[in-house]
């Protein structure tokens, strides 16, 4: 998208690589331009999973579009963060348009998905082709599934190489980061069976909402949810989901890296150059993790971040907790970082986000944790041990206040601390497997960002 096609101005893009290194030319144009244009309030948005620049900038253009009319007197500037993440081609691009009532069948890896994998995991063409071949052939033997799991682990680097290894965890146990998720540690066949279970439940729930009969909804989850009884084709549906979730595990790890090592440093440089500019961070999905880790990367004493708004955040709802309810020795990896915001940290969440309500808790189980989500409905996962911020909000942080969206928009949000806003009233549309995860381009959410930052 050309700058002239962006819905707002002034707008700058800032690109980071996987290790958090910034495009220096773009950085300098931002630092110079903010001063030259007299910006007072700068809204910085980080996308979640997107396959390319055009998808990210289209999202920014649509999300930012209501801002000038909502705050006509404000001297606003806008930044779109670009970082190497991806989405699978069977997922909708985040937007405000209604999704089809039913999602297409999960394919083998089509050309677009293979291309996206090669973009975010360069140098692994052979691995990608081997994975694609197995998903296309779907051989009916457990050895092939175990080989698939081995290839997935190689693709996403378990264990990780380079600086990204320090940014995997959402929680710490006695100061030690959590281990690799169980989906990348155990027997692949068992993991694929559990993903097949979860996918069938999500699709049945989506069909029920749409009033569309489906095999899962007519036979009942128990017909396909009995572990070893999961049919072979559905096991490979689970394998496809394993690859998706392993890729997103790598993206989550990368988001932390880019946030702390990249955006956090850049915000420090901006504070030096333009100390009176008020910064408002916004992140969607893994982009919410990116902007949250940017708080950890802020130089000491920087107080220019005046608000942070997390939209359908795809990381642990305990990430900001001082203690975990199920383990008093453990804490969130971002414990106390909300205090780096000179204003509120707002988490918008929706019960219609099946990507975070069902699939995420399953994919995020800790290594060695025998707990399973098999047979649990979407709603019963609300208090799940490994739930996501974007599904039920910030948990176990003292003083957190919670509002329905209508109340958040009717009154003034708290001036500081953690704030949960239930956005289910507008974040509600989308088919399986992601549900409403990408349904974020709403004027109401733009109003939440402005309210959090006291921008008028």
Backbone torsions as a table, in degrees:
resi	resn	phi	psi	omega
1	UNK	NA	127.2	176.6
2	UNK	-71.9	154.0	-179.4
3	UNK	-57.0	-33.0	-179.0
4	UNK	-67.5	-19.9	179.6
5	UNK	-88.9	-10.5	178.8
6	UNK	-67.6	143.0	-174.8
7	UNK	-72.6	-16.5	-175.5
8	UNK	-132.6	162.4	175.7
9	UNK	-150.6	148.2	-4.2
10	UNK	-75.9	143.5	-178.5
11	UNK	-131.2	135.8	177.0
12	UNK	-127.8	146.8	171.0
13	UNK	-107.0	143.9	176.4
14	UNK	-132.3	121.1	-176.0
15	UNK	-106.2	134.3	176.5
16	UNK	-120.4	149.1	172.9
17	UNK	-89.6	-177.0	-173.3
18	UNK	-64.2	-23.3	-179.9
19	UNK	-97.5	6.4	176.9
20	UNK	90.6	6.4	178.1
21	UNK	-77.9	134.9	-173.1
22	UNK	-95.1	151.8	169.4
23	UNK	-70.3	110.2	-171.1
24	UNK	-66.5	-33.3	177.5
25	UNK	-63.8	-45.4	177.2
26	UNK	-64.4	-40.7	177.9
27	UNK	-58.0	-47.7	-177.0
28	UNK	-66.3	-37.0	177.9
29	UNK	-64.8	-37.6	177.0
30	UNK	-64.8	-50.6	-176.5
31	UNK	-61.5	-41.0	179.1
32	UNK	-72.1	-41.4	-174.7
33	UNK	-68.8	-36.3	179.7
34	UNK	-61.1	-41.8	178.8
35	UNK	-69.4	-47.2	-175.6
36	UNK	-64.4	-36.1	-178.2
37	UNK	-87.6	-1.4	177.2
38	UNK	65.5	36.9	-179.1
39	UNK	-68.7	136.2	176.1
40	UNK	-104.3	-43.9	-179.9
41	UNK	-120.2	120.7	-176.8
42	UNK	-112.7	117.7	179.6
43	UNK	-95.8	120.5	-176.4
44	UNK	-113.5	116.5	-173.8
45	UNK	-115.3	130.1	175.5
46	UNK	-113.9	124.2	179.5
47	UNK	-71.9	167.2	173.4
48	UNK	-97.8	-123.2	-178.9
49	UNK	-82.2	121.4	176.3
50	UNK	-144.7	145.4	-177.5
51	UNK	-86.2	-20.9	-174.4
52	UNK	-156.5	172.1	-178.9
53	UNK	-62.1	-40.2	-175.9
54	UNK	-62.1	-39.3	178.3
55	UNK	-64.4	-41.1	-179.8
56	UNK	-67.3	-45.9	-177.1
57	UNK	-70.2	-30.6	174.9
58	UNK	-64.9	-41.2	175.3
59	UNK	-59.0	-47.5	-179.0
60	UNK	-61.0	-43.7	-178.1
61	UNK	-60.5	-43.0	-178.8
62	UNK	-73.2	-37.2	-179.9
63	UNK	-70.6	-39.0	-177.8
64	UNK	-75.7	-19.4	-171.1
65	UNK	-51.5	-40.3	-178.4
66	UNK	-74.7	-14.6	-169.5
67	UNK	-59.5	-48.5	-177.1
68	UNK	-58.0	-39.7	-180.0
69	UNK	-73.9	-31.5	-179.8
70	UNK	-74.9	-28.0	-179.7
71	UNK	-133.8	68.6	-171.7
72	UNK	-65.4	-23.9	-177.7
73	UNK	-94.3	-8.8	-176.7
74	UNK	-76.1	149.0	175.4
75	UNK	-99.6	81.2	-171.7
76	UNK	-91.3	146.8	167.2
77	UNK	-129.8	160.8	-172.9
78	UNK	-135.9	140.4	177.8
79	UNK	-128.4	132.6	171.7
80	UNK	-108.0	119.2	178.8
81	UNK	-85.4	129.7	176.9
82	UNK	-115.5	126.5	-179.4
83	UNK	-144.8	155.7	-171.6
84	UNK	-76.9	94.3	173.9
85	UNK	-129.8	-178.5	-177.2
86	UNK	-153.7	164.2	169.0
87	UNK	-131.0	156.1	173.8
88	UNK	-78.7	150.1	-173.0
89	UNK	-68.6	-15.0	179.3
90	UNK	-88.7	7.5	177.5
91	UNK	-104.4	143.7	177.7
92	UNK	-71.1	144.8	171.1
93	UNK	-68.7	136.5	-179.5
94	UNK	-54.9	122.7	177.5
95	UNK	-163.3	-173.3	-177.1
96	UNK	-102.8	3.4	-175.9
97	UNK	-85.0	142.2	179.6
98	UNK	-61.2	139.0	176.0
99	UNK	-84.1	161.3	175.0
100	UNK	-59.1	155.0	-178.1
101	UNK	-60.8	-35.3	177.3
102	UNK	-128.8	145.0	180.0
103	UNK	-82.3	152.1	176.0
104	UNK	-66.1	159.4	178.5
105	UNK	-61.0	143.6	179.9
106	UNK	-66.7	122.9	-176.9
107	UNK	-88.3	174.7	161.7
108	UNK	-67.0	-179.3	-177.3
109	UNK	-72.6	109.3	177.9
110	UNK	-78.8	176.5	-174.5
111	UNK	-60.3	-40.7	-178.0
112	UNK	-64.8	-41.8	179.5
113	UNK	-68.9	-41.0	177.2
114	UNK	-61.5	-41.9	178.4
115	UNK	-62.3	-43.0	179.9
116	UNK	-63.1	-41.4	178.0
117	UNK	-61.4	-40.3	179.9
118	UNK	-69.2	-30.6	178.1
119	UNK	-68.2	-42.2	-175.5
120	UNK	-91.2	-17.3	175.3
121	UNK	-126.2	69.1	-176.1
122	UNK	-62.8	147.9	178.2
123	UNK	83.5	8.2	-177.1
124	UNK	-120.4	35.2	-177.5
125	UNK	-59.3	-40.2	-178.5
126	UNK	-63.6	-44.2	178.2
127	UNK	-60.2	-45.8	-178.3
128	UNK	-61.3	-42.4	-179.8
129	UNK	-67.0	-37.4	177.4
130	UNK	-65.1	-41.9	177.4
131	UNK	-63.6	-43.1	179.7
132	UNK	-62.3	-39.4	-178.9
133	UNK	-65.2	-42.6	179.5
134	UNK	-65.3	-40.5	179.3
135	UNK	-67.6	-30.5	178.3
136	UNK	-75.6	-42.1	-176.5
137	UNK	-80.8	-33.6	-180.0
138	UNK	49.1	57.9	-178.7
139	UNK	-62.2	145.3	-173.1
140	UNK	-95.4	60.8	172.4
141	UNK	-150.9	145.9	-174.5
142	UNK	-64.8	-29.3	-179.7
143	UNK	-60.5	-34.8	179.5
144	UNK	-68.3	-37.9	176.7
145	UNK	-65.4	-40.3	178.9
146	UNK	-65.4	-37.4	175.8
147	UNK	-64.8	-39.1	176.7
148	UNK	-59.0	-45.8	178.9
149	UNK	-61.5	-40.3	178.7
150	UNK	-62.2	-42.9	179.6
151	UNK	-65.6	-37.9	178.0
152	UNK	-61.5	-44.3	-179.3
153	UNK	-63.1	-38.1	177.2
154	UNK	-66.1	-40.1	-177.3
155	UNK	-61.3	-46.2	-173.3
156	UNK	-95.4	6.8	176.8
157	UNK	60.2	82.4	171.0
158	UNK	-116.9	108.4	0.8
159	UNK	-76.7	159.0	-177.3
160	UNK	-72.8	154.6	176.8
161	UNK	-104.3	154.7	172.8
162	UNK	74.5	-165.5	-172.8
163	UNK	-67.7	-17.0	-177.2
164	UNK	-67.0	-19.3	-178.9
165	UNK	-60.1	-23.8	-178.3
166	UNK	-84.7	-0.2	-171.9
167	UNK	-121.9	22.6	-177.8
168	UNK	-80.9	-37.6	-166.1
169	UNK	-75.1	148.5	166.4
170	UNK	-103.9	-25.1	-179.6
171	UNK	-134.6	160.3	179.5
172	UNK	-125.5	136.4	174.9
173	UNK	-108.4	109.3	-176.0
174	UNK	52.7	41.3	177.4
175	UNK	84.1	-4.9	-178.1
176	UNK	-99.4	130.0	-179.4
177	UNK	-61.4	149.5	176.8
178	UNK	-59.7	160.0	-179.7
179	UNK	-81.9	-175.9	177.4
180	UNK	-66.5	139.3	179.8
181	UNK	-54.7	147.6	-177.8
182	UNK	-57.6	-27.2	-178.7
183	UNK	-62.6	-21.7	-178.8
184	UNK	-105.3	10.1	-176.9
185	UNK	-119.1	-39.2	-172.7
186	UNK	-85.2	-169.1	177.0
187	UNK	-65.9	131.2	-175.5
188	UNK	-62.7	-38.4	-178.0
189	UNK	-59.2	-43.9	179.1
190	UNK	-64.5	-41.3	178.7
191	UNK	-63.1	-44.0	-179.2
192	UNK	-64.1	-37.2	177.5
193	UNK	-62.2	-42.2	180.0
194	UNK	-66.8	-39.1	177.2
195	UNK	-66.0	-38.0	176.9
196	UNK	-60.6	-40.4	176.4
197	UNK	-59.1	-51.6	-176.0
198	UNK	-64.0	-40.8	180.0
199	UNK	-63.2	-42.3	179.3
200	UNK	-62.9	-39.5	179.2
201	UNK	-66.4	-43.2	179.6
202	UNK	-62.3	-43.9	-178.9
203	UNK	-67.0	-39.0	177.7
204	UNK	-63.6	-41.0	179.0
205	UNK	-65.4	-41.6	179.5
206	UNK	-64.7	-40.8	179.2
207	UNK	-66.3	-37.5	-179.9
208	UNK	-64.8	-41.6	178.3
209	UNK	-63.2	-39.1	-177.9
210	UNK	-82.9	-8.0	-177.7
211	UNK	72.5	28.5	-177.9
212	UNK	-108.8	122.6	176.6
213	UNK	-65.2	145.0	176.5
214	UNK	-142.8	164.2	179.6
215	UNK	-60.3	-41.5	-178.5
216	UNK	-68.4	-38.8	-176.4
217	UNK	-76.5	-26.6	-179.3
218	UNK	-86.1	-32.2	179.3
219	UNK	-88.8	-18.7	-177.9
220	UNK	88.3	145.7	-178.6
221	UNK	-55.7	-33.8	-175.4
222	UNK	-63.6	-20.7	-178.9
223	UNK	-69.0	-23.0	-179.0
224	UNK	-124.3	9.5	-170.4
225	UNK	-113.2	31.9	-173.5
226	UNK	-110.6	43.5	171.9
227	UNK	63.3	-108.2	-176.2
228	UNK	-65.2	-16.4	-179.5
229	UNK	-81.5	-4.4	178.2
230	UNK	-61.7	124.5	-177.9
231	UNK	-61.6	155.1	-178.0
232	UNK	-53.9	-48.8	179.4
233	UNK	-58.4	-38.9	178.6
234	UNK	-70.6	-29.2	173.8
235	UNK	-60.1	-38.7	178.8
236	UNK	-75.4	-26.2	167.3
237	UNK	-60.2	-42.3	176.3
238	UNK	-63.9	-35.6	177.6
239	UNK	-65.8	-40.5	176.1
240	UNK	-58.9	-42.4	179.2
241	UNK	-68.5	-34.5	176.1
242	UNK	-59.9	-44.9	177.8
243	UNK	-62.0	-43.6	178.3
244	UNK	-58.4	-50.2	-175.7
245	UNK	-70.5	-34.1	175.0
246	UNK	-64.7	-39.4	176.0
247	UNK	-62.0	-41.8	-179.9
248	UNK	-72.0	-28.1	171.4
249	UNK	-60.5	-43.3	177.4
250	UNK	-65.7	-37.5	178.1
251	UNK	-66.9	-38.6	177.2
252	UNK	-61.3	-44.2	176.8
253	UNK	-60.0	-43.7	-179.0
254	UNK	-66.9	-37.2	-179.7
255	UNK	-60.5	-41.4	177.0
256	UNK	-63.0	-40.5	179.0
257	UNK	-61.4	-50.8	-177.4
258	UNK	-65.2	-37.1	-180.0
259	UNK	-64.0	-54.6	-174.8
260	UNK	-74.8	-46.4	-175.6
261	UNK	-82.1	-22.3	-175.8
262	UNK	-108.1	-72.7	-174.3
263	UNK	-65.5	-39.3	179.1
264	UNK	-58.6	-43.9	178.2
265	UNK	-64.7	-41.5	179.9
266	UNK	-62.4	-41.1	177.6
267	UNK	-63.7	-32.8	174.3
268	UNK	-65.1	-41.9	178.0
269	UNK	-65.9	-38.5	177.2
270	UNK	-63.4	-39.9	179.5
271	UNK	-63.3	-34.3	176.7
272	UNK	-68.6	-43.5	-176.6
273	UNK	-75.4	-39.9	-175.3
274	UNK	-136.7	74.2	-172.3
275	UNK	-64.7	-17.0	-178.4
276	UNK	-93.4	-4.5	179.0
277	UNK	-74.8	129.3	179.8
278	UNK	-91.8	121.6	-175.2
279	UNK	-101.0	136.4	178.6
280	UNK	-125.6	111.5	-176.8
281	UNK	-88.1	137.9	175.9
282	UNK	-135.0	134.8	177.3
283	UNK	-141.9	141.6	176.7
284	UNK	-112.0	133.8	174.4
285	UNK	59.7	-122.2	176.9
286	UNK	-70.5	-20.4	173.2
287	UNK	-64.6	-28.4	174.3
288	UNK	-66.5	-36.6	175.3
289	UNK	-66.1	-39.6	-180.0
290	UNK	-59.7	-50.3	-177.4
291	UNK	-70.4	-28.3	177.1
292	UNK	-68.7	-42.0	176.8
293	UNK	-70.2	-22.9	174.2
294	UNK	-61.6	-31.2	176.2
295	UNK	-61.1	-39.8	179.6
296	UNK	-68.7	-24.1	-179.5
297	UNK	-91.9	-1.4	179.2
298	UNK	-65.6	135.7	174.2
299	UNK	-60.0	152.3	-179.1
300	UNK	-57.4	133.5	176.4
301	UNK	90.2	-9.7	179.6
302	UNK	-73.6	124.6	-178.5
303	UNK	-127.2	28.8	-175.8
304	UNK	-85.8	-13.4	177.3
305	UNK	-80.6	112.2	-173.2
306	UNK	-99.3	-12.8	174.8
307	UNK	-164.4	156.7	173.0
308	UNK	-140.3	129.5	-179.5
309	UNK	-123.0	120.1	-178.3
310	UNK	-103.1	120.8	-178.1
311	UNK	-107.3	114.0	179.0
312	UNK	49.4	52.7	-174.4
313	UNK	-64.7	127.1	-175.4
314	UNK	-99.2	60.8	169.4
315	UNK	-154.6	175.1	-165.4
316	UNK	-59.2	138.1	176.7
317	UNK	-71.3	-5.4	174.3
318	UNK	-101.3	9.7	-172.5
319	UNK	-61.0	-28.8	-177.9
320	UNK	-100.0	5.1	-173.4
321	UNK	-79.2	143.8	174.4
322	UNK	-77.9	-30.0	178.2
323	UNK	-144.4	142.3	177.1
324	UNK	-88.5	137.6	-177.5
325	UNK	-57.5	-34.2	-176.8
326	UNK	-92.2	-3.0	-179.3
327	UNK	-157.4	94.5	-176.2
328	UNK	-65.3	-10.7	177.2
329	UNK	-83.8	-10.8	-173.5
330	UNK	-108.3	157.0	179.3
331	UNK	-141.6	168.6	174.3
332	UNK	-76.3	149.2	-177.6
333	UNK	-67.1	-20.9	179.4
334	UNK	-108.8	24.4	178.9
335	UNK	-49.1	120.0	176.1
336	UNK	83.6	-7.1	-176.1
337	UNK	-68.4	-19.4	175.8
338	UNK	-60.3	-21.3	179.0
339	UNK	-74.0	-13.4	175.2
340	UNK	-75.7	-11.7	176.7
341	UNK	-90.4	125.4	177.0
342	UNK	-86.1	59.1	-173.9
343	UNK	163.7	-163.8	-176.7
344	UNK	-84.9	152.8	167.6
345	UNK	-108.6	110.5	-171.6
346	UNK	-105.5	129.7	178.5
347	UNK	-113.9	111.4	175.6
348	UNK	-90.1	129.0	-175.8
349	UNK	-135.2	161.1	-178.8
350	UNK	-146.5	135.2	177.4
351	UNK	-74.6	-8.9	178.6
352	UNK	-88.7	2.7	-179.4
353	UNK	-88.6	90.8	-177.3
354	UNK	-74.0	-23.0	175.2
355	UNK	-59.2	-38.2	-178.6
356	UNK	-96.2	-23.2	-176.8
357	UNK	-81.9	-30.2	-177.6
358	UNK	-122.1	-54.4	-174.2
359	UNK	-69.5	-42.8	-176.0
360	UNK	-61.2	-48.5	179.3
361	UNK	-58.3	-37.2	179.1
362	UNK	-66.0	-46.7	-177.4
363	UNK	-69.1	-23.4	-172.8
364	UNK	-97.4	8.5	178.1
365	UNK	-58.8	146.7	-179.8
366	UNK	-75.4	150.9	175.1
367	UNK	-58.7	132.2	177.7
368	UNK	86.0	-5.4	179.1
369	UNK	-83.7	117.5	-174.3
370	UNK	-82.1	-3.8	-177.7
371	UNK	-64.0	138.5	178.4
372	UNK	-121.9	153.3	174.6
373	UNK	-104.1	10.3	-178.9
374	UNK	-59.2	131.9	176.2
375	UNK	85.6	-4.2	179.6
376	UNK	-89.7	141.2	177.6
377	UNK	-79.8	169.6	179.0
378	UNK	-57.2	-49.3	-175.7
379	UNK	-64.9	-31.8	-177.6
380	UNK	-72.5	-8.6	178.0
381	UNK	-88.8	3.6	-174.7
382	UNK	-54.6	-40.9	-179.7
383	UNK	-100.2	24.0	-175.4
384	UNK	-58.7	146.8	-178.1
385	UNK	-57.9	-35.7	-176.8
386	UNK	-117.2	41.0	-179.9
387	UNK	-70.8	167.9	-175.6
388	UNK	-108.0	149.6	178.4
389	UNK	-55.7	-41.2	-174.7
390	UNK	-72.8	-6.6	178.5
391	UNK	-99.4	-45.1	-177.7
392	UNK	-133.7	10.4	172.7
393	UNK	85.8	179.9	-179.5
394	UNK	-67.8	131.5	-177.6
395	UNK	-120.6	149.3	171.2
396	UNK	62.7	28.4	173.1
397	UNK	-112.4	116.4	-176.3
398	UNK	-59.7	134.7	177.1
399	UNK	88.3	-2.3	178.5
400	UNK	-62.9	133.0	178.4
401	UNK	-109.8	147.0	-174.5
402	UNK	-126.6	140.7	-178.3
403	UNK	-140.5	144.3	162.7
404	UNK	-69.9	159.5	-176.4
405	UNK	-56.9	-42.2	-178.1
406	UNK	-59.4	-41.8	179.4
407	UNK	-70.2	-37.2	178.7
408	UNK	-62.2	-36.0	-178.6
409	UNK	-83.4	-22.7	-177.5
410	UNK	-81.1	-28.4	-177.5
411	UNK	-126.1	-175.5	179.0
412	UNK	-84.9	132.5	175.1
413	UNK	-69.5	156.0	175.6
414	UNK	-54.2	149.0	-175.8
415	UNK	-79.4	-11.0	-179.1
416	UNK	-161.0	172.1	176.7
417	UNK	82.6	-176.5	-177.7
418	UNK	-86.7	138.1	-177.4
419	UNK	-134.9	127.0	173.4
420	UNK	-99.5	133.8	176.0
421	UNK	-124.9	116.5	178.1
422	UNK	-78.6	105.0	-176.3
423	UNK	-97.4	18.7	-176.3
424	UNK	-58.9	-24.2	-178.1
425	UNK	-65.0	-28.3	179.8
426	UNK	-116.8	-31.8	178.1
427	UNK	-88.2	87.8	-168.6
428	UNK	-145.6	-8.9	-172.4
429	UNK	-107.8	138.9	176.5
430	UNK	150.7	149.3	-179.7
431	UNK	-95.5	-179.5	177.7
432	UNK	-67.3	150.6	2.2
433	UNK	-92.0	-5.2	-170.3
434	UNK	-93.0	-15.8	-176.3
435	UNK	61.8	-137.3	-175.3
436	UNK	-88.8	18.0	-173.9
437	UNK	-55.3	-36.6	-177.5
438	UNK	-97.8	6.3	-173.9
439	UNK	-87.1	71.3	-170.1
440	UNK	-118.2	-9.1	-175.8
441	UNK	-85.1	81.7	-179.2
442	UNK	-132.3	141.4	177.6
443	UNK	-57.4	-34.7	-179.5
444	UNK	-60.7	-37.7	179.3
445	UNK	-74.0	-33.3	172.4
446	UNK	-61.3	-39.1	177.7
447	UNK	-64.8	-35.4	177.0
448	UNK	-62.7	-44.1	179.7
449	UNK	-59.4	-46.5	-179.0
450	UNK	-67.0	-38.8	178.3
451	UNK	-65.6	-40.9	179.3
452	UNK	-61.1	-36.3	-178.0
453	UNK	-91.3	2.4	-177.2
454	UNK	55.1	42.4	179.7
455	UNK	-98.7	125.5	-179.6
456	UNK	-130.6	NA	NA
